[in-house]
């Protein structure tokens, strides 16, 4: 005679609960493993995007390092040495110095100028700030055919120069006066210097004989500054808060060339 084993309803419910719980845990673990494997795959979307972003950042930083090195070379050529074009008397009184290597001017009936570079301002106690990146754009009109590339040095003489350069845009000749700087050594005792505006110096490498910066607009390039220093920075952090005190090699070389008090 057979024997029938009966399971109580509570035990059946318990077993069902254990089974469902085990199934749920298995699903969660499987999903987690699948996500981990997908993320770790070299060809996964997240990994690929991260690599591309890292490559872009690395390329941009190398370009900025090269630009800062060129700025130092331009400043050395125009401002230092026995044959320098920029008078030392102006350099010693400048509140901010901007150098834009290779500003491009292209024209066909109507043209424009565009360039980028760096600026540094000084404080009597703290010295020169780390260089911050800037851009300069302008339009030019006339029956001109050709193209040129020029190196530009701007000497900002006014006490509030750093406030002007840190604004969203600074229009040369509009927001602040700009004049072609005197070339060579100033005559002894010369006192008619304008210490409220900007003196501009340019070295032409192209077909145009002269360069006009009237109407040019200078803007901070916070993205370039952040990329170069490897952290989020605005021009105010550089010029007012001295947020960068340990300088990369190119920045240190540039600052070392600027005049001392």
C-alpha positions as CSV (number, residue, x, y, z in Angstrom):
1,X,0.0,0.0,0.0
2,X,1.5,3.3,-1.1
3,X,2.4,6.2,1.2
4,X,1.4,9.8,0.3
5,X,3.6,12.7,1.5
6,X,1.7,15.8,2.2
7,X,3.3,19.3,2.3
8,X,1.7,21.9,4.4
9,X,0.5,25.1,2.6
10,X,3.0,27.2,4.6
11,X,5.9,25.0,3.5
12,X,4.8,25.3,-0.1
13,X,4.7,29.1,0.2
14,X,8.1,29.1,1.8
15,X,9.6,27.0,-1.0
16,X,8.1,29.2,-3.6
17,X,9.5,32.3,-1.9
18,X,13.0,30.8,-1.8
19,X,12.7,29.8,-5.5
20,X,11.6,33.3,-6.5
21,X,14.2,35.0,-4.4
22,X,16.9,32.8,-6.0
23,X,15.7,33.5,-9.5
24,X,15.7,37.3,-8.7
25,X,19.3,37.1,-7.4
26,X,20.4,35.2,-10.4
27,X,18.9,37.8,-12.8
28,X,20.5,40.7,-10.9
29,X,23.9,39.0,-10.9
30,X,23.7,38.1,-14.6
31,X,22.8,41.6,-15.5
32,X,25.6,43.0,-13.5
33,X,28.1,40.7,-15.1
34,X,26.8,41.5,-18.5
35,X,27.1,45.3,-17.9
36,X,30.6,44.9,-16.5
37,X,31.7,42.9,-19.5
38,X,30.2,45.4,-21.9
39,X,31.9,48.3,-20.1
40,X,35.2,46.6,-20.0
41,X,35.2,45.7,-23.7
42,X,37.8,47.9,-25.6
43,X,35.2,48.5,-28.3
44,X,32.4,49.3,-26.0
45,X,30.7,52.7,-26.5
46,X,31.7,54.2,-23.2
47,X,35.3,53.1,-23.4
48,X,35.6,54.3,-27.0
49,X,34.1,57.7,-26.2
50,X,36.5,58.1,-23.2
51,X,39.5,57.2,-25.4
52,X,38.4,59.7,-28.0
53,X,37.9,62.5,-25.4
54,X,41.3,61.7,-23.9
55,X,43.0,61.8,-27.3
56,X,41.3,65.2,-28.1
57,X,42.4,66.7,-24.8
58,X,45.9,65.4,-25.3
59,X,46.2,66.8,-28.8
60,X,44.8,70.2,-27.8
61,X,47.1,70.4,-24.8
62,X,50.1,69.7,-27.1
63,X,49.0,72.5,-29.4
64,X,48.6,74.9,-26.5
65,X,52.1,74.0,-25.2
66,X,53.5,74.8,-28.7
67,X,51.5,78.0,-28.8
68,X,52.9,79.2,-25.5
69,X,56.4,78.3,-26.6
70,X,56.0,80.4,-29.8
71,X,54.7,83.2,-27.6
72,X,57.9,83.1,-25.6
73,X,59.9,83.1,-28.8
74,X,58.0,86.1,-30.2
75,X,58.4,88.1,-27.0
76,X,62.1,87.3,-26.8
77,X,62.5,88.5,-30.4
78,X,60.5,91.7,-30.1
79,X,61.3,92.8,-26.5
80,X,64.6,91.3,-25.5
81,X,68.1,91.8,-26.8
82,X,70.0,94.7,-28.2
83,X,68.0,95.0,-31.4
84,X,64.6,94.7,-29.7
85,X,61.7,96.7,-31.1
86,X,59.8,97.2,-27.9
87,X,61.2,100.0,-25.7
88,X,62.2,98.7,-22.2
89,X,60.8,101.8,-20.7
90,X,57.3,100.7,-21.7
91,X,57.8,97.1,-20.7
92,X,58.8,98.1,-17.2
93,X,55.6,100.2,-16.8
94,X,53.2,97.8,-18.4
95,X,50.5,96.3,-16.2
96,X,49.6,93.4,-18.5
97,X,51.5,91.9,-21.5
98,X,49.8,89.9,-24.2
99,X,51.5,88.0,-26.9
100,X,49.7,86.5,-29.9
101,X,52.0,84.6,-32.2
102,X,50.9,84.1,-35.8
103,X,47.8,86.2,-36.0
104,X,46.4,85.4,-39.5
105,X,45.0,88.1,-41.7
106,X,43.4,86.9,-45.0
107,X,41.6,89.2,-47.4
108,X,39.9,89.1,-50.8
109,X,38.1,92.5,-51.1
110,X,37.0,92.1,-47.5
111,X,39.0,90.1,-44.9
112,X,39.6,89.6,-41.3
113,X,42.1,88.8,-38.6
114,X,42.1,86.0,-36.1
115,X,44.7,84.8,-33.6
116,X,45.2,83.4,-30.2
117,X,47.8,83.8,-27.5
118,X,48.4,84.4,-23.8
119,X,48.3,87.3,-21.4
120,X,49.9,87.9,-18.0
121,X,49.4,90.7,-15.5
122,X,51.5,91.7,-12.5
123,X,51.1,92.7,-8.9
124,X,53.7,94.7,-6.9
125,X,53.8,92.0,-4.3
126,X,52.9,88.8,-6.1
127,X,54.7,89.4,-9.4
128,X,53.4,88.1,-12.7
129,X,50.4,85.8,-13.0
130,X,50.5,82.5,-14.8
131,X,49.7,83.1,-18.5
132,X,46.0,82.8,-19.4
133,X,44.9,82.1,-23.0
134,X,43.0,84.7,-25.1
135,X,41.8,85.1,-28.6
136,X,41.7,88.2,-30.9
137,X,39.4,88.7,-33.9
138,X,38.8,91.6,-36.2
139,X,37.3,92.5,-39.5
140,X,39.1,94.6,-42.2
141,X,37.6,96.1,-45.3
142,X,39.1,97.4,-48.5
143,X,40.3,96.3,-51.9
144,X,43.0,94.0,-50.6
145,X,44.1,90.8,-52.1
146,X,46.5,88.6,-50.2
147,X,47.2,87.2,-46.8
148,X,49.6,87.8,-44.0
149,X,50.6,86.4,-40.6
150,X,51.8,88.6,-37.9
151,X,53.1,88.3,-34.4
152,X,51.5,90.7,-32.0
153,X,52.6,92.1,-28.6
154,X,50.2,94.2,-26.6
155,X,51.4,96.3,-23.7
156,X,48.5,97.3,-21.4
157,X,49.5,100.3,-19.4
158,X,46.4,101.2,-17.3
159,X,46.0,100.2,-13.7
160,X,42.7,98.5,-14.5
161,X,44.1,96.5,-17.4
162,X,43.5,93.1,-15.9
163,X,39.8,94.0,-15.3
164,X,39.5,95.0,-19.0
165,X,41.1,91.9,-20.3
166,X,39.0,89.7,-18.1
167,X,35.8,91.1,-19.4
168,X,33.7,89.0,-21.9
169,X,35.2,91.1,-24.7
170,X,37.6,94.0,-25.0
171,X,37.4,96.1,-28.1
172,X,40.7,97.8,-29.0
173,X,40.1,101.5,-29.9
174,X,36.5,101.3,-28.4
175,X,36.6,100.1,-24.8
176,X,40.2,101.2,-24.5
177,X,42.5,103.3,-26.7
178,X,45.1,101.5,-28.8
179,X,48.1,103.0,-30.6
180,X,51.0,101.7,-32.5
181,X,53.9,101.5,-30.1
182,X,57.1,103.4,-30.6
183,X,59.9,101.3,-32.0
184,X,63.4,101.3,-30.4
185,X,64.6,103.1,-27.4
186,X,62.7,106.1,-26.1
187,X,64.4,109.5,-26.0
188,X,65.8,110.3,-22.6
189,X,63.2,112.2,-20.5
190,X,60.3,111.5,-22.9
191,X,57.1,112.1,-20.8
192,X,54.3,112.2,-23.3
193,X,53.5,108.5,-23.0
194,X,49.9,107.4,-22.7
195,X,49.6,105.2,-19.7
196,X,45.8,104.8,-20.0
197,X,45.6,102.7,-23.1
198,X,47.4,99.9,-25.0
199,X,50.5,100.0,-27.2
200,X,50.6,97.4,-30.0
201,X,53.7,96.0,-31.7
202,X,53.6,93.6,-34.7
203,X,56.1,91.8,-36.8
204,X,54.9,91.1,-40.2
205,X,55.7,87.8,-42.0
206,X,53.5,88.3,-45.1
207,X,52.7,90.6,-48.0
208,X,50.9,93.5,-46.1
209,X,53.2,96.4,-45.1
210,X,51.2,97.4,-42.0
211,X,48.8,96.0,-39.5
212,X,45.9,97.8,-37.9
213,X,44.4,96.6,-34.6
214,X,41.7,99.3,-34.4
215,X,38.4,97.5,-33.8
216,X,40.0,94.1,-32.8
217,X,38.2,92.2,-30.1
218,X,40.1,90.4,-27.4
219,X,38.3,87.6,-25.5
220,X,39.3,85.2,-22.7
221,X,39.7,81.6,-23.9
222,X,38.8,79.8,-20.7
223,X,38.5,76.4,-22.4
224,X,42.1,76.6,-23.6
225,X,43.3,77.8,-20.2
226,X,41.5,74.9,-18.5
227,X,42.8,72.4,-21.0
228,X,46.4,73.6,-20.7
229,X,46.4,73.5,-16.8
230,X,44.4,70.3,-16.6
231,X,41.5,71.7,-14.5
232,X,38.6,74.0,-14.8
233,X,39.8,77.6,-14.7
234,X,38.5,81.0,-15.7
235,X,40.6,84.0,-16.6
236,X,39.6,85.6,-13.3
237,X,41.1,82.7,-11.4
238,X,44.4,83.4,-13.1
239,X,44.6,87.2,-13.1
240,X,42.9,87.9,-9.7
241,X,43.2,84.8,-7.6
242,X,46.6,83.6,-8.6
243,X,45.0,80.1,-8.8
244,X,48.1,78.6,-10.6
245,X,51.3,78.8,-8.7
246,X,53.1,75.8,-10.1
247,X,53.8,76.5,-13.7
248,X,54.3,74.0,-16.5
249,X,57.7,74.4,-18.3
250,X,56.4,76.5,-21.2
251,X,54.5,78.9,-18.9
252,X,57.5,79.2,-16.6
253,X,59.8,80.1,-19.5
254,X,57.4,82.8,-20.7
255,X,57.0,84.4,-17.2
256,X,60.7,84.3,-16.7
257,X,61.2,86.6,-19.6
258,X,58.9,89.3,-18.4
259,X,60.4,92.4,-16.7
260,X,60.9,92.6,-13.0
261,X,60.0,95.5,-10.8
